Amino acid sequence: MTHRFNPTSLREYDIRGIVGRTLGPEDARAIGRGFATLLRRAGGTRVAVGRDGRESSPELEMALIDGLTTSGVDVVRVGLGPTPMLYYSEATLEVDGGIQITGSHNPSDYNGFKMVFQHAPFYGSDIQELGRLAENGDWEEAETRGTVSDVDIEDEYVGRLMAGYSGGTYRIGWDAGNGASGPVIEKLTKLLPGEHHLLFTDVDSNFPNHHPDPTEEKNLEDLKRLVAEKQLDFGLAFDGDGDRIGAIDGEGRVVWGDQLLSILAVPVLRQEPGATIIADVKASQMLYDRIAELGGKPVMWKTGHSLVKTKMKETGAPLAGEMSGHIFFAQDYYGFDDAQYAAVQVIRALHVIGKSMTQLRSEMPALVNTPEMRFTVDESRKFDIVTEVLDRLEKDGAKVDRTDGARVNTDDGWWLLRASNTQDVLVARAESNDQAGLDRLMAQIDAQLAASGVERGPQAGH
């Protein structure tokens, strides 16, 4: 028996598609068979499986488990919860891998799979290998089917989030966005000192209040209103599967991913002076300067949670983060991205620093920057365009960092152009000290795109 995946579903960091169109139960079964095959060939026997709150998740879970057990692997079901709860299960239970069924922050008709293989990220060529195994029907056959057991790990996970907690007492707004984090946030806030006001903790696959993506400012409107009405110290928001965090200060200003990282770096570097801290190429220069100022070693790296986790292991970095709100902790934790743990650590960091979120936000350099601009281009051209831009820039003697696309430094600041690994889009961002400088940087981006026959056309969603 063989199976062919829709080619658009096998992404760089995970498997993702529109249920009923590019992803369905037969795909889930094939993923189970392929993952179990690779695991058995590497000497593994048990896999943890979790799921988010989407309507399609239980059906995909059933098919995935059927595939895993058919190929002879035992399954430990940890049930509904955020992706980091599955990562925690994989790190602490006696298992050899983990799979979370989740559509992350995508619209409600999407779903997908995030995987961990023997405590390491499973991405890139690993995911393509699942496609190859399926196409060839190269799956392990089992004499006896694997077993399925259930573990209720939610309380243990929440307890681990609080382990050794020594933060202050604050008045905080929490917006779970009807995503899979809701029940965990409810339990967590009962354990935390202070006053907590919760929004949208009911898990609802239709996301009736707003889209669960805290990196888009329009999705933070309800949280801003709550913080203003109750005069709270700050607010925290979570994406659909709880691996990305968003924040606002007491005045309703957004505290972006790189700004949160600059706050979290303080206690981390006090505990581990001189440590490496990693951020992705979309992060502000302010962050890299701040890490250096605190005595740390800033490292700019490629965007993508699997790539960042791999770089953390390689460099021994205790902390890493992305502009998108993925924040990774290896100091006293397991090295994965966990928005719930990040929330607890932000509260602790404010206590350690001894300043409010609003004060810290006000003290940050007043830079003018664009949000992440994403625009659709032909899939077959996206990487070529970036290569053409790089070649022209280097010919002109520009200061270019090639870590992930083109990041160009000029007297006005910096701009970035990179190809998305997961969609047919180019991503651009720019940052300057003032609006005139930003306009000049944007003109440079547009000139480079025009030279490759592209214009910064319609903005693409995530």
Helices and strands as residue ranges (DSSP letters): G 7-9, E 15-18, H 25-41, E 46-51, H 57-70, E 74-80, H 83-92, E 97-101, E 110-117, E 120-121, H 125-136, E 148-150, H 154-162, E 171-175, H 182-191, E 195-199, G 217-220, H 221-230, E 234-238, E 245-249, E 254-255, H 257-271, E 276-280, H 285-293, E 297-301, H 305-315, E 319-321, E 327-329, H 339-353, H 357-363, E 368-369, E 373-376, H 382-395, E 399-401, E 406-410, E 413-419, E 425-432, H 435-451
